[in-house]
Amino acid sequence: MSAPAQSSSSGPGGGVPLDGDAAGAAATASPAGRDRSGRRPGNVVFRLLERDERVFAFLLAVVMVGGLATVGLAPVRPRFRIDVYSLVLWFGAYKTCILALVTVNPRATRHIFSGALAVDLLLVFALLYLTGGGDSPYVNLFFPLVAVNAYYFGRSAGLLLTVIAGLSYWAAGQLAPPEAAWTAVVILMGQVGLPAVALGHVADRERRARAEVERLNAELRETLTRLQAAQQELVVAERMATVGKLALRIAHEVRNPIAAIELNAEILGDIVGARPDAEMAEAAGLVKAIREQVVALDALTEEWLAFARFPRPQFEEDSINEMVAAVVEFVRPLATRQGIGVHLSTDPAVPPMAIDRALLRQAILNLVKNALEALSQGGALTVTTTRSSDTVEIAVSDTGAGIPPEVGRRLFEQFFTTKPQGTGLGLSITRQIVEEHGGQIHWSSTPGAGATFTASLPIKRTERP
């Protein structure tokens, strides 16, 4: 018989799988008589059996066929004689079929072994009945049959098989005298049952130990997987840190030339504006375009520097409502020029809180700027503050086109932007500021009906390490 089909486990009470790697290590222990792969040619068959877990069926066939042939040497009365040679051949063919079934259909291994065990028990009973009942030497076949199956099915099955063996011996004697004495039945059950229980106990302990090893193996593999993932993340983080340092240096070096270009463009604009002729009007338009691009480039540079040199927050008690109102009043003139209505609603129940006013103002201003850009064709911008239990929520809503799902999945991803001249850092910086205040930021959007970004801040901030 063989263990269950999969090599990493055994059936319920099933045989202990044999490890092909361990067999391979033993096969390579000596340099003599090996093939090119380092294994001895004589071990190939056994390695194949171990890998497919068919060795149990093979060994049981050898034990039972050998036992039958050996017991057949014992003399019996002339009227009980049978053709032992033919019986051994047929029994060997039957065991070969069992091995073939296990090979072809490994998933049904346990069912095949259970059926084969029933057939073996019936065969031994028939031999007892045909060869003298209580005096039959074939009662000795119960020893290997019960012991080996107890190893596969477990000690409980070993006890059950011991009882079946004793009852079969007794019944065969009743049907074909001479009868088996009760002492002979008890002796048989003792001699068969004790080794069977011992083997079953050893097998059960082995299975539990193997299960524990497999569990530890699985945990180790999982830990190694997490370690490899962390190592890859660390490599990516190191590369990003290097890129960030390089970008910071470039942004810092670019600031001075940008300032010089802006100053000279402003002076040039004043000179051109002082000459009101047609050519100067065209030149004034070009100068204005230059200044606009310089201002945009300067804003990008400042955003890069703000991201790369994120300051440590300095918390002081301040009014959220006053800060939000100041931001709204700051952007109102720009919104009015774009035909956008701005609405502010503050909750008087919002108490003074420990905040970094400059950083939190920048975060809310980023959200408001994004809303204004979403309302380029007009609409309404609404900013509200609300106290909800132990948190304060600052919501910025617009009536724009909304956020597509494919964009929404990447909103807070660094360097992701849908703007032609955006850095993709605005929302990332906003989230970082909100999280530094111990809060969270979330958003919602309805296609064609706008979007809402809400920053939730705890009234009592937990100190971050």
Buried (B, 14 or more C-beta within 10 A) or exposed (E): BBBBBEBEBBBEBBBBBBBBEEBBEEBBEEEEEBEEEEBBEEBEEBBEBBBBBBBBBBBBBEBBBEBBBEBBEEEBEEEBEEEBEEBBEEBBEBBBEBBEBBBEEBEBBBEBBBEBBEEBBEBBBEBBBBBBBBBBBBBBBBBBBBBBBBBBBBBEBBBBBBEBBBEBBBBBBEEBEEBBEEEBBEEBBEBBBEBBBBBBBBBBEBBEEBEEEEEEEEEEEEEEEEEEEEEEEEEEEEEEEEEBEEBBEEBBEBBEEBEEBBEEBBEBBEEBBEEEEEEBEEBBEEBBEBBEBBEEBBEBBBBBBBBBEEEEBEBEEBBBBEBBBBBBEEBBEEBEEBEBBBEBEBBEEBEEBBBBBEBBBBBBBBBBBBBBBBBEEEBBBBBBBBBEEEBBBBBBBBBBBBBEEEEBEBBBEBEBBEEEEBBBBBBBBBBBBBEBBBBBBEBBBEEEEBBBBBBBBBBEBEEEE
